[in-house]
């Protein structure tokens, strides 16, 4: 593969409309091919070619809030500034929250919103016994509790994203396995992980178009960022209240909110983390997200980059990320992360963990 080859995005149709843009970045056996990932971040105009201005430069300041407009000035040298990223180990995986994977299509039927509130209530009641600091959190600050539940591995409506393209790449490749000789029969099958990219500035402008009028007034009067507990409750309960009143709730308030908690835990800080939250709890994350796409121009704000790799390029990526200090030890800062990082070092060249003979 020519490492200077440009890639282009094609629209992906779901139902009757185009919902996002997709491309594939092929990494070959060349020791330099993985550097296209660096070029994609630092020199995207060279990688994206004619698509570059459609993604970054064809922007009208009217499309953004006042506190986002300063980010537009960075597009010449930091074009990804203001974007969110998510890495997934398999390109064919959907965007789905832990709550969706756990609770949708289950055999025991129960209202999804009631299930969500039960999870929060159980966590709030018990976590103080193990982490007394949580007793100081306002019990009405539901976003804060949901972010902590997510932190400890619980199921919430939040989808993990990051402001760092390299952290997202880590999550895309850290669990991938090398193909052994016994897998020769599969050697011609392409392996792809995926890097999702979301324009946060567009999301924060776009979802407000779907806010009910009464909640829009709360944004004006209480908190323009929508983090006040009263706004949280209004947003989380809006669709369930329609359902309880026998209204048409399935297509109500379909959008996605970007939310970063006011009180960041250490893992969120290390991972430069944030969350995307679907506003209709009865529909999938993708249903909520793609409902916000109202025009062809909007499709350039949700990008999926499939990364086609092999054993060699997977090794280069993992080694590069470790050299960047983007590894389990740093991102998870606990004993489990340290042990995962030791496991990873077994197969990374130059990071031998064998004991010297004179030390035995």
Buried (B, 14 or more C-beta within 10 A) or exposed (E): EEBEEEBEBEEBEEEEBBBBBBBBBBBBEBEEBBBBBEBBBBEBBEBBEEBBEBBBEEBEEEBBEEEBBEBBEEBEEEBBBBBBBBBBBEBEEEBBBBBBEBBEEEEEEEBBBEBBBEBBEEBBEEBBEEEEEBEEBEEEBBBBBBBBBBBEEBBBBBBBBBBBBBBBBBBBBBEBEEBEEEEEEEEEEEBBBBBBBBBBBBBBBBBBEBBBEEBEEBBEEBBBEBBBBEBBEBBBBBBBEBBEEEEEBEEBBBBBBBBBBEEBBEBBEBBBBBBBBBBBBBBBBBBBBBBBBEEEBBBBBBBBBBBBBBBBBBBBBBBBBBEBEBBBBBBBBEEEBBEBBEEBBEEBEEBEEEEEEEEE
